[in-house]
Amino acid sequence: MRLLGPGKVIAASHGSGRDRLARYVVSLSYGIAVQAASGVDRDDLQQVADTTLLN
């Protein structure tokens, strides 16, 4: 997967575990950014990130 800039992602290989992980991290990051822009509390967003990193 290559990142070309905000919102522009090209998947290189759908079968690669590294690419799937990168896609997951980008999706999580975008989701957190959308929630932050919508006014979700920073502590709640931190809890999402912490939970994700622990699993």
N, CA, C and O atoms as a GROMACS GRO file, in nm:
protein
  220
    1MET      N    1   0.085  -0.117   0.000
    1MET     CA    2   0.000   0.000   0.000
    1MET      C    3   0.089   0.123   0.000
    1MET      O    4   0.190   0.129   0.070
    2ARG      N    5   0.050   0.220  -0.079
    2ARG     CA    6   0.120   0.347  -0.082
    2ARG      C    7   0.023   0.458  -0.046
    2ARG      O    8  -0.092   0.458  -0.092
    3LEU      N    9   0.068   0.550   0.034
    3LEU     CA   10  -0.012   0.668   0.066
    3LEU      C   11   0.034   0.780  -0.026
    3LEU      O   12   0.152   0.812  -0.032
    4LEU      N   13  -0.059   0.839  -0.096
    4LEU     CA   14  -0.027   0.946  -0.189
    4LEU      C   15  -0.066   1.083  -0.135
    4LEU      O   16  -0.044   1.184  -0.201
    5GLY      N   17  -0.124   1.086  -0.021
    5GLY     CA   18  -0.170   1.210   0.039
    5GLY      C   19  -0.301   1.184   0.109
    5GLY      O   20  -0.354   1.073   0.102
    6PRO      N   21  -0.355   1.283   0.175
    6PRO     CA   22  -0.481   1.265   0.249
    6PRO      C   23  -0.592   1.210   0.161
    6PRO      O   24  -0.629   1.269   0.060
    7GLY      N   25  -0.645   1.097   0.200
    7GLY     CA   26  -0.757   1.037   0.129
    7GLY      C   27  -0.721   0.964   0.002
    7GLY      O   28  -0.810   0.916  -0.068
    8LYS      N   29  -0.592   0.954  -0.031
    8LYS     CA   30  -0.551   0.890  -0.155
    8LYS      C   31  -0.460   0.770  -0.123
    8LYS      O   32  -0.343   0.788  -0.089
    9VAL      N   33  -0.514   0.653  -0.134
    9VAL     CA   34  -0.440   0.532  -0.101
    9VAL      C   35  -0.449   0.436  -0.219
    9VAL      O   36  -0.556   0.417  -0.277
   10ILE      N   37  -0.337   0.376  -0.253
   10ILE     CA   38  -0.334   0.273  -0.358
   10ILE      C   39  -0.292   0.143  -0.292
   10ILE      O   40  -0.185   0.135  -0.232
   11ALA      N   41  -0.375   0.040  -0.304
   11ALA     CA   42  -0.341  -0.091  -0.249
   11ALA      C   43  -0.254  -0.165  -0.348
   11ALA      O   44  -0.292  -0.182  -0.464
   12ALA      N   45  -0.137  -0.208  -0.304
   12ALA     CA   46  -0.043  -0.277  -0.392
   12ALA      C   47  -0.078  -0.424  -0.406
   12ALA      O   48  -0.075  -0.479  -0.515
   13SER      N   49  -0.111  -0.486  -0.295
   13SER     CA   50  -0.138  -0.629  -0.296
   13SER      C   51  -0.243  -0.661  -0.191
   13SER      O   52  -0.222  -0.636  -0.072
   14HIS      N   53  -0.354  -0.715  -0.233
   14HIS     CA   54  -0.461  -0.745  -0.138
   14HIS      C   55  -0.426  -0.862  -0.048
   14HIS      O   56  -0.486  -0.877   0.059
   15GLY      N   57  -0.331  -0.946  -0.087
   15GLY     CA   58  -0.299  -1.065  -0.010
   15GLY      C   59  -0.193  -1.044   0.096
   15GLY      O   60  -0.175  -1.130   0.182
   16SER      N   61  -0.123  -0.932   0.094
   16SER     CA   62  -0.013  -0.908   0.186
   16SER      C   63  -0.064  -0.869   0.324
   16SER      O   64  -0.148  -0.780   0.338
   17GLY      N   65  -0.013  -0.937   0.425
   17GLY     CA   66  -0.050  -0.904   0.562
   17GLY      C   67  -0.008  -0.763   0.599
   17GLY      O   68  -0.079  -0.694   0.673
   18ARG      N   69   0.106  -0.720   0.547
   18ARG     CA   70   0.154  -0.585   0.574
   18ARG      C   71   0.058  -0.482   0.515
   18ARG      O   72   0.030  -0.380   0.578
   19ASP      N   73   0.009  -0.508   0.395
   19ASP     CA   74  -0.084  -0.416   0.332
   19ASP      C   75  -0.218  -0.411   0.405
   19ASP      O   76  -0.277  -0.304   0.421
   20ARG      N   77  -0.264  -0.526   0.450
   20ARG     CA   78  -0.390  -0.529   0.526
   20ARG      C   79  -0.376  -0.451   0.656
   20ARG      O   80  -0.467  -0.378   0.695
   21LEU      N   81  -0.262  -0.467   0.723
   21LEU     CA   82  -0.238  -0.394   0.847
   21LEU      C   83  -0.232  -0.244   0.820
   21LEU      O   84  -0.289  -0.165   0.896
   22ALA      N   85  -0.165  -0.205   0.714
   22ALA     CA   86  -0.157  -0.063   0.680
   22ALA      C   87  -0.295  -0.006   0.650
   22ALA      O   88  -0.327   0.104   0.693
   23ARG      N   89  -0.377  -0.081   0.577
   23ARG     CA   90  -0.513  -0.038   0.545
   23ARG      C   91  -0.595  -0.022   0.673
   23ARG      O   92  -0.673   0.073   0.686
   24TYR      N   93  -0.577  -0.113   0.766
   24TYR     CA   94  -0.648  -0.108   0.894
   24TYR      C   95  -0.608   0.017   0.972
   24TYR      O   96  -0.693   0.088   1.025
   25VAL      N   97  -0.478   0.043   0.980
   25VAL     CA   98  -0.429   0.159   1.055
   25VAL      C   99  -0.479   0.289   0.993
   25VAL      O  100  -0.520   0.380   1.064
   26VAL      N  101  -0.475   0.298   0.861
   26VAL     CA  102  -0.524   0.419   0.793
   26VAL      C  103  -0.674   0.437   0.818
   26VAL      O  104  -0.719   0.548   0.845
   27SER      N  105  -0.750   0.329   0.810
   27SER     CA  106  -0.894   0.337   0.834
   27SER      C  107  -0.923   0.381   0.977
   27SER      O  108  -1.011   0.464   1.000
   28LEU      N  109  -0.850   0.326   1.071
   28LEU     CA  110  -0.867   0.365   1.212
   28LEU      C  111  -0.833   0.512   1.231
   28LEU      O  112  -0.905   0.585   1.299
   29SER      N  113  -0.724   0.556   1.171
   29SER     CA  114  -0.681   0.695   1.184
   29SER      C  115  -0.786   0.791   1.126
   29SER      O  116  -0.819   0.892   1.188
   30TYR      N  117  -0.837   0.758   1.007
   30TYR     CA  118  -0.940   0.841   0.948
   30TYR      C  119  -1.066   0.843   1.034
   30TYR      O  120  -1.129   0.948   1.051
   31GLY      N  121  -1.103   0.729   1.088
   31GLY     CA  122  -1.220   0.722   1.174
   31GLY      C  123  -1.206   0.808   1.298
   31GLY      O  124  -1.299   0.878   1.338
   32ILE      N  125  -1.089   0.802   1.359
   32ILE     CA  126  -1.063   0.884   1.478
   32ILE      C  127  -1.065   1.032   1.440
   32ILE      O  128  -1.117   1.114   1.515
   33ALA      N  129  -1.009   1.066   1.324
   33ALA     CA  130  -1.009   1.206   1.280
   33ALA      C  131  -1.152   1.257   1.259
   33ALA      O  132  -1.183   1.370   1.296
   34VAL      N  133  -1.236   1.176   1.199
   34VAL     CA  134  -1.375   1.215   1.176
   34VAL      C  135  -1.447   1.235   1.309
   34VAL      O  136  -1.521   1.331   1.327
   35GLN      N  137  -1.424   1.142   1.402
   35GLN     CA  138  -1.488   1.155   1.534
   35GLN      C  139  -1.438   1.280   1.608
   35GLN      O  140  -1.515   1.350   1.672
   36ALA      N  141  -1.308   1.307   1.598
   36ALA     CA  142  -1.252   1.425   1.663
   36ALA      C  143  -1.314   1.552   1.605
   36ALA      O  144  -1.348   1.645   1.678
   37ALA      N  145  -1.328   1.556   1.473
   37ALA     CA  146  -1.389   1.672   1.407
   37ALA      C  147  -1.535   1.689   1.446
   37ALA      O  148  -1.590   1.799   1.441
   38SER      N  149  -1.598   1.578   1.486
   38SER     CA  150  -1.738   1.582   1.526
   38SER      C  151  -1.756   1.617   1.673
   38SER      O  152  -1.868   1.628   1.723
   39GLY      N  153  -1.642   1.635   1.743
   39GLY     CA  154  -1.650   1.679   1.882
   39GLY      C  155  -1.637   1.570   1.987
   39GLY      O  156  -1.662   1.596   2.104
   40VAL      N  157  -1.599   1.450   1.948
   40VAL     CA  158  -1.582   1.343   2.046
   40VAL      C  159  -1.464   1.379   2.137
   40VAL      O  160  -1.362   1.430   2.091
   41ASP      N  161  -1.480   1.354   2.265
   41ASP     CA  162  -1.381   1.386   2.366
   41ASP      C  163  -1.248   1.314   2.341
   41ASP      O  164  -1.247   1.197   2.301
   42ARG      N  165  -1.137   1.384   2.363
   42ARG     CA  166  -1.004   1.328   2.339
   42ARG      C  167  -0.980   1.200   2.420
   42ARG      O  168  -0.920   1.105   2.369
   43ASP      N  169  -1.026   1.197   2.543
   43ASP     CA  170  -1.008   1.076   2.626
   43ASP      C  171  -1.078   0.956   2.564
   43ASP      O  172  -1.026   0.844   2.569
   44ASP      N  173  -1.196   0.976   2.508
   44ASP     CA  174  -1.268   0.867   2.442
   44ASP      C  175  -1.192   0.817   2.320
   44ASP      O  176  -1.185   0.697   2.295
   45LEU      N  177  -1.136   0.910   2.243
   45LEU     CA  178  -1.058   0.871   2.124
   45LEU      C  179  -0.930   0.800   2.164
   45LEU      O  180  -0.887   0.707   2.096
   46GLN      N  181  -0.869   0.844   2.273
   46GLN     CA  182  -0.748   0.778   2.322
   46GLN      C  183  -0.780   0.636   2.365
   46GLN      O  184  -0.699   0.545   2.344
   47GLN      N  185  -0.896   0.616   2.424
   47GLN     CA  186  -0.936   0.481   2.466
   47GLN      C  187  -0.952   0.389   2.344
   47GLN      O  188  -0.915   0.272   2.349
   48VAL      N  189  -1.006   0.442   2.235
   48VAL     CA  190  -1.017   0.364   2.111
   48VAL      C  191  -0.879   0.322   2.062
   48VAL      O  192  -0.856   0.206   2.029
   49ALA      N  193  -0.788   0.418   2.058
   49ALA     CA  194  -0.652   0.388   2.012
   49ALA      C  195  -0.583   0.287   2.104
   49ALA      O  196  -0.520   0.193   2.056
   50ASP      N  197  -0.596   0.306   2.234
   50ASP     CA  198  -0.534   0.214   2.329
   50ASP      C  199  -0.590   0.072   2.315
   50ASP      O  200  -0.515  -0.025   2.316
   51THR      N  201  -0.722   0.062   2.301
   51THR     CA  202  -0.785  -0.069   2.286
   51THR      C  203  -0.737  -0.139   2.159
   51THR      O  204  -0.712  -0.259   2.158
   52THR      N  205  -0.724  -0.062   2.053
   52THR     CA  206  -0.677  -0.118   1.925
   52THR      C  207  -0.534  -0.168   1.937
   52THR      O  208  -0.502  -0.275   1.887
   53LEU      N  209  -0.449  -0.092   2.002
   53LEU     CA  210  -0.309  -0.132   2.014
   53LEU      C  211  -0.290  -0.253   2.104
   53LEU      O  212  -0.193  -0.328   2.088
   54LEU      N  213  -0.382  -0.274   2.197
   54LEU     CA  214  -0.371  -0.387   2.289
   54LEU      C  215  -0.419  -0.518   2.225
   54LEU      O  216  -0.386  -0.626   2.274
   55ASN      N  217  -0.496  -0.509   2.118
   55ASN     CA  218  -0.552  -0.628   2.054
   55ASN      C  219  -0.475  -0.669   1.932
   55ASN      O  220  -0.510  -0.768   1.867
   0.00000   0.00000   0.00000
